[in-house]
Amino acid sequence: MLKMFVAHLPQRPGYYTREEEFVFVKEMIPEFVVPDLTDFKVCDVGYLTIQHKTTIFLFSNNFSVC
């Protein structure tokens, strides 16, 4: 019988055979490509924001109409 994977565990890089032996597959290992940003110049960007008037919501305000 094949081994069942638990839903909250990550999958191992490989597969199980019918004899329940694990076969490792090197191509299944995730490879992350991260660019080198040492000389990258960051520019300032201005964002316009809209100010909203907010009111305080109280639970007792719902029943003042009744």
CORPE-V364345 format. One record per backbone hydrogen bond with DSSP energy under -0.5 kcal/mol. NH is the residue of the N-H (numbers start at 0). CO is the residue of the C=O. E is the energy in kcal/mol with one decimal. If there is no record, write none. Layout:
# CORPE-V364345
((NH CO E) (NH CO E))
This chain:
# CORPE-V364345
((8 5 -1.4) (13 11 -1.9) (14 22 -1.9) (16 20 -2.5) (19 16 -1.7) (22 14 -3.5) (23 21 -0.6) (24 12 -2.1) (25 23 -0.5) (27 24 -1.4) (28 25 -1.5) (31 29 -0.5) (32 30 -0.5) (33 31 -0.7) (36 34 -0.7) (39 36 -0.8) (50 48 -0.5) (53 51 -0.6) (57 55 -0.6) (60 57 -0.7) (61 57 -0.5) (61 58 -1.0) (62 59 -0.7) (63 60 -0.7))
